[in-house]
Amino acid sequence: MLVRAIGVSMVLLLAVVNLPAGADTATPKHIQLCVWYNGPAANLQAIHDIMWMYQQYHRDVLVHLTVRDPALAYESMVKWCGKEAKSAPDMVVIPDLWLPQFAEYLQPMDEVVRPERLREICSAVLNQLTVGGVLRAVPWRVDARVIYIRRDLREAKQAERPQSWADVAKLAAELHDPPKVYGIGLPGSAQGDGAAALLDIVWALGGTVVDADGKISLKEEKLAEALSSYLEVARAAGQPEVLTWSQAELEGLFVAGRLGCVITDTGFTQRLAQSGVEMEYEICPFAKDGEGSGDVTVQGLAIFRSSAVLEECKQFADLVCGQRCQKLLSTLGGVPANLSLIKRWKQNQRQRGLVANVERGFGLPPEAWPRLRGALGAALYAVLSGRQLPEAAARQAVELLGVEGGEQ
């Protein structure tokens, strides 16, 4: 759960930033901002730029930045919303998955951000940050699910760029040349993101997972179809012993040049760059004509209601929602949440694949993912291990989710 919730990104608590020239330093107010991060310090420049921008308008405020280990993120949130509330920062970057648990401690954002700025944010992103009809955070980092493909291997086979999941399955089989290269990496280990990959395939095959109201709406036959496809592709073009592989291990295998394709989040682009490995790759979205396609995960900037500088924090959150700040935040390794920026990215060949699902897709409500992960993970294990046929595993998962007749 920690891998999906935080991705590769962040727990940063902000370090002191110098006041702009001419600022009144007599009695400055202080904002403590907490974000989670585990990469090179140079990648934090965007955050420092945003802090500097804020202080141009609020010269009597100091924003502080501190970097902490992402492994401490959940434990810290529990403490800050409990017995150590007095030590909580004023603002925190929080994964969408955790919002339902901590929502009561966070400032509602619906009236904090100017309406015109909210209208410029993709609805799929806002949905991820909304709990019980109330916006509890503003977009900080957004990741969509896509497929990374070794372009050099595809071109060597003179294969077409895939446009659908069926095309991906076909391409993976063509690239499959074990033990040198496996066609596609499919996670199967417990807590290894197999459920996320399975949901990607459900969407790509034209299925739905949640309805417009955010309730689980999963057709038994579509889930069975996705399970069958997962099993077929794993047997025809997957890595050996699928049940033992996690998402992180598969990404490592791709970096090592031994996978033709891998399903992962858009943040993998930055992780590839950090690896220092030269590689010809391309990015393809999960295609589903005319509708949303794939999961969108979001980390949001939230304000603790207990903050002593609540008004200053609200002004900071409003600034973060502006196009300029959203552009800076997209350099942290994710993709833009701002609709105008998404439009610009679509004009770039590589970036186009990264943002396709953000605009077309719709994220899972935070409350839905824990239930789906458990039920779908169990179904996938049962099918990959040979314990159940796809139809039986799908039926059991739908029953476990309490979805009557294939819909909740």
C-alpha positions in Angstrom: 0.0 0.0 0.0 2.9 2.4 0.8 4.3 1.9 -2.7 1.1 2.9 -4.4 0.3 5.7 -2.0 3.7 7.4 -2.1 5.1 6.1 -5.4 8.7 7.2 -5.5 8.0 10.6 -4.3 7.7 12.4 -1.2 7.9 13.3 2.5 9.5 16.7 2.6 9.2 19.0 5.7 10.4 22.4 4.3 13.9 24.1 5.2 14.2 27.7 5.9 14.0 30.0 2.9 15.5 33.4 2.8 13.1 36.3 2.9 13.0 38.5 -0.3 15.1 41.7 -0.2 13.4 44.4 1.8 11.1 42.1 3.8 10.1 43.0 7.3 12.0 40.5 9.5 10.8 41.9 12.9 8.0 39.5 13.7 7.6 37.1 10.7 5.0 34.4 10.7 6.2 30.8 10.1 4.7 28.1 8.0 5.9 24.5 8.4 5.2 22.5 5.2 5.7 18.8 5.2 6.3 16.8 1.9 7.7 13.3 1.4 10.7 12.7 -0.9 13.6 10.2 -1.4 15.4 11.4 -4.5 18.2 13.8 -5.4 18.1 17.2 -3.7 18.4 19.0 -7.0 14.9 17.8 -7.9 13.5 20.0 -5.1 14.1 23.2 -7.0 10.5 23.5 -8.0 9.4 23.5 -4.4 11.9 26.2 -3.5 10.6 28.3 -6.5 7.0 28.0 -5.3 8.1 29.1 -1.8 9.9 32.0 -3.2 6.9 33.0 -5.3 4.7 32.9 -2.2 7.0 35.1 -0.3 7.0 37.7 -3.0 3.4 38.3 -2.1 3.7 37.6 1.7 6.9 39.2 2.8 6.1 38.8 6.5 5.9 35.0 6.2 8.7 32.4 6.3 8.1 29.0 4.9 10.3 26.1 6.2 11.2 23.0 4.3 12.5 19.8 5.9 13.2 16.4 4.1 12.2 13.2 5.8 12.2 9.5 4.9 9.1 8.4 3.1 9.0 5.2 5.2 8.0 7.4 8.2 5.1 9.1 6.4 2.1 7.1 7.6 3.5 6.7 11.2 4.0 10.5 11.3 0.4 11.2 10.1 -1.0 9.0 12.8 1.0 10.8 15.5 0.1 14.3 14.1 -3.6 13.4 14.1 -3.3 11.9 17.6 -1.1 12.2 20.7 1.5 14.4 19.0 -0.9 16.9 17.4 1.1 19.8 18.8 4.2 18.8 16.8 2.2 18.6 13.5 3.3 20.9 10.6 0.9 23.5 9.2 0.7 21.8 5.8 1.4 18.3 4.6 1.6 16.5 1.3 -0.6 13.4 1.6 -1.4 10.5 -0.7 -5.0 10.3 -1.8 -5.3 6.8 -0.3 -4.9 8.2 3.2 -7.3 11.1 2.9 -10.4 9.3 4.3 -8.6 8.3 7.5 -7.3 11.8 8.2 -9.9 14.0 6.6 -11.4 15.3 9.8 -8.1 16.8 10.8 -7.7 18.6 7.4 -9.0 22.0 6.3 -11.8 21.8 3.7 -10.4 23.4 0.5 -13.6 24.0 -1.5 -13.7 27.7 -0.5 -9.9 28.1 0.0 -9.0 28.0 -3.7 -10.5 30.5 -6.2 -13.2 28.9 -8.3 -11.5 29.8 -11.6 -8.4 28.0 -10.5 -10.4 24.9 -9.5 -12.1 24.9 -12.9 -8.7 24.6 -14.5 -7.9 21.4 -12.6 -8.7 18.0 -14.2 -11.8 16.5 -12.6 -10.2 13.1 -12.2 -7.5 14.8 -10.0 -10.1 16.7 -7.9 -12.1 13.5 -7.4 -9.1 11.8 -5.9 -8.7 14.6 -3.3 -12.4 14.7 -2.4 -13.8 12.7 0.6 -17.5 12.8 1.5 -18.1 15.5 -1.1 -15.5 17.8 0.5 -12.2 18.7 -1.2 -9.5 18.0 1.4 -6.3 18.8 -0.5 -5.1 20.6 -3.6 -3.0 18.9 -6.4 0.7 18.5 -5.7 1.8 15.5 -7.7 -0.3 13.4 -10.2 0.6 10.0 -11.7 -1.3 8.0 -14.3 -0.9 4.3 -15.3 0.8 3.7 -18.6 2.9 1.2 -20.5 6.6 1.7 -21.1 8.0 -0.1 -24.2 11.5 -0.7 -25.4 11.2 1.2 -28.7 14.5 -0.2 -30.1 13.2 -3.8 -29.6 9.8 -2.9 -31.2 11.4 -1.3 -34.2 13.8 -4.2 -34.6 10.7 -6.5 -34.9 9.1 -4.0 -37.3 6.1 -4.0 -35.0 3.5 -1.3 -34.9 3.1 1.0 -31.9 0.3 -0.6 -29.8 -3.1 1.1 -29.7 -5.0 -1.2 -27.4 -4.4 -3.9 -24.8 -4.7 -6.6 -27.4 -1.9 -4.8 -29.4 0.2 -4.8 -26.2 -0.3 -8.5 -25.7 0.6 -9.2 -29.3 3.7 -7.0 -29.1 4.8 -8.6 -25.8 4.7 -12.0 -27.5 6.8 -10.7 -30.4 9.4 -9.2 -28.1 9.6 -12.3 -25.9 13.0 -13.9 -26.2 13.8 -15.7 -22.9 16.0 -15.7 -21.0 17.5 -12.7 -22.6 14.3 -10.6 -22.8 10.9 -11.2 -21.5 8.0 -9.7 -23.4 6.2 -7.9 -20.5 6.6 -7.7 -16.8 3.4 -8.6 -14.8 3.4 -8.3 -11.0 2.0 -11.2 -9.1 3.4 -11.2 -5.6 1.4 -10.3 -2.5 1.4 -6.5 -2.1 3.1 -6.3 -5.4 0.6 -4.1 -7.3 -0.9 -6.9 -9.3 -4.3 -5.6 -8.4 -3.4 -2.2 -10.0 -2.2 -3.9 -13.2 -5.4 -6.0 -13.3 -7.6 -2.8 -13.0 -5.6 -1.3 -15.8 -6.6 -4.3 -18.0 -10.2 -4.1 -16.9 -10.4 -0.5 -18.1 -8.5 -1.3 -21.3 -11.0 -4.0 -22.1 -13.9 -1.6 -21.8 -14.9 -2.4 -18.3 -15.8 0.0 -15.5 -14.7 -0.1 -11.9 -16.5 2.7 -10.2 -19.6 4.6 -11.3 -20.1 8.4 -11.6 -20.9 8.6 -7.9 -17.7 6.8 -6.9 -19.4 3.5 -5.9 -17.8 0.3 -7.0 -19.4 -0.9 -10.2 -17.6 -4.0 -11.5 -19.0 -6.4 -14.0 -18.2 -10.0 -13.2 -17.8 -11.0 -16.9 -15.4 -8.1 -17.5 -13.3 -9.0 -14.5 -13.2 -12.6 -15.7 -12.1 -11.4 -19.1 -9.3 -9.4 -17.6 -8.2 -12.2 -15.4 -8.1 -14.6 -18.4 -6.1 -12.0 -20.4 -3.6 -11.5 -17.6 -3.1 -15.3 -17.3 -2.7 -15.7 -21.1 -0.2 -12.9 -21.4 1.8 -14.1 -18.4 2.1 -17.5 -19.9 2.9 -16.3 -23.4 5.2 -13.4 -22.7 5.7 -12.8 -19.0 8.7 -13.3 -16.8 9.2 -16.7 -15.1 7.5 -17.3 -11.7 5.1 -14.4 -12.0 3.8 -14.9 -8.5 7.2 -14.0 -7.0 7.6 -10.6 -8.6 6.8 -7.1 -7.3 6.3 -3.9 -9.2 9.6 -2.5 -8.0 11.5 -5.6 -9.1 9.9 -5.5 -12.6 10.9 -1.9 -13.0 14.5 -2.9 -12.1 14.3 -5.7 -14.7 13.2 -3.2 -17.3 16.1 -0.8 -16.4 18.4 -3.8 -16.8 17.2 -4.2 -20.4 15.5 -7.6 -19.8 11.9 -6.5 -20.3 10.2 -5.4 -23.5 7.3 -3.7 -21.8 6.3 -2.8 -18.2 3.1 -1.4 -16.8 3.7 1.3 -14.2 3.1 4.9 -13.3 4.2 8.0 -15.1 6.8 8.7 -12.4 8.9 5.9 -13.9 10.2 8.5 -16.4 12.1 10.2 -13.6 13.2 7.0 -12.1 14.6 5.9 -15.4 16.5 9.2 -15.7 17.9 8.8 -12.2 19.1 5.3 -13.1 21.6 6.7 -15.5 20.9 4.0 -18.0 20.7 5.0 -21.7 17.6 3.4 -23.2 15.3 3.9 -26.2 11.8 3.7 -24.8 8.3 5.1 -25.6 5.1 5.4 -23.5 1.7 4.2 -24.5 -1.5 4.8 -22.5 -4.1 2.2 -21.9 -6.5 2.8 -24.7 -10.3 2.8 -24.3 -12.1 4.8 -27.0 -14.3 7.6 -25.8 -14.1 7.0 -22.1 -11.8 7.1 -19.1 -8.9 4.7 -19.2 -6.9 3.7 -16.2 -6.2 4.8 -12.6 -5.0 8.2 -11.6 -3.2 8.6 -8.3 -2.6 12.0 -6.6 -0.7 13.4 -3.8 -2.3 16.5 -2.4 -1.2 19.5 -0.3 -3.4 19.6 2.8 -3.7 22.0 5.7 -4.0 20.8 9.3 -7.0 22.5 10.8 -5.0 23.0 14.0 -2.5 25.4 12.3 -1.9 28.7 14.0 -1.3 30.3 10.6 -4.4 29.0 8.9 -5.1 32.1 6.7 -1.5 32.1 5.4 -1.7 28.4 4.6 -4.9 29.0 2.7 -3.2 31.6 0.6 -0.3 29.2 -0.1 -2.8 26.5 -1.2 -4.5 28.9 -3.5 -1.2 29.9 -5.1 -0.3 26.2 -5.6 -3.4 25.7 -7.7 -2.4 28.4 -10.1 -1.0 27.4 -13.5 2.5 28.6 -12.9 2.9 26.5 -9.7 1.2 23.5 -11.3 3.8 23.7 -14.1 6.6 23.7 -11.6 5.1 20.8 -9.7 4.9 18.7 -12.9 8.7 18.7 -12.9 8.7 16.6 -9.7 8.2 13.4 -11.8 4.5 13.3 -12.3 2.2 14.9 -14.9 0.2 18.1 -14.9 -3.2 18.5 -13.2 -3.9 21.8 -15.0 -6.0 21.4 -18.2 -4.1 24.0 -20.1 -0.8 22.3 -19.3 -2.2 18.9 -20.3 -3.1 20.4 -23.6 0.4 21.6 -24.1 1.9 18.2 -23.2 -0.3 16.5 -25.7 1.6 18.4 -28.4 4.8 16.6 -27.5 5.3 13.1 -28.7 6.7 11.6 -25.5 4.6 13.7 -23.1 1.4 12.8 -25.0 1.5 9.3 -23.8 2.0 10.4 -20.2 -1.1 12.7 -20.0 -3.6 10.8 -22.1 -5.2 9.0 -19.2 -5.2 12.0 -16.9 -7.7 13.9 -19.0 -9.7 10.9 -20.2 -9.5 8.9 -17.0 -11.1 9.0 -13.6 -9.3 8.1 -10.5 -10.6 5.6 -7.9 -12.1 7.3 -4.9 -9.7 6.8 -2.0 -12.3 4.8 0.0 -12.6 2.2 -2.9 -9.0 1.2 -3.4 -8.3 -0.8 -0.1 -11.4 -3.0 -0.8 -10.6 -3.4 -4.5 -7.0 -4.2 -3.8 -7.8 -7.0 -1.4 -10.5 -8.6 -3.5 -8.7 -8.3 -6.9 -5.3 -9.3 -5.4 -6.8 -12.5 -4.1 -8.6 -13.2 -7.4 -5.3 -12.7 -9.4 -3.4 -15.0 -7.0 -6.0 -17.7 -7.3 -5.9 -17.6 -11.1 -2.1 -17.3 -11.6 -1.5 -20.1 -9.1 -4.0 -22.4 -10.8 -6.3 -22.6 -7.8 -9.3 -21.2 -9.6 -10.5 -20.5 -13.1 -11.0 -16.8 -14.0 -14.8 -17.1 -14.0 -14.8 -18.6 -10.5 -12.3 -16.1 -9.2 -14.2 -13.1 -10.7 -17.4 -14.3 -9.1 -15.8 -14.7 -5.7 -14.2 -11.2 -6.0 -17.5 -9.5 -6.9 -19.3 -11.3 -4.0 -16.5 -10.2 -1.6 -16.9 -6.6 -2.8 -20.6 -6.8 -2.2 -21.4 -6.0 -5.8 -24.8 -7.5 -6.5 -25.3 -8.6 -10.1 -22.0 -7.1 -11.1 -22.8 -3.6 -9.8 -22.8 -2.2 -6.3 
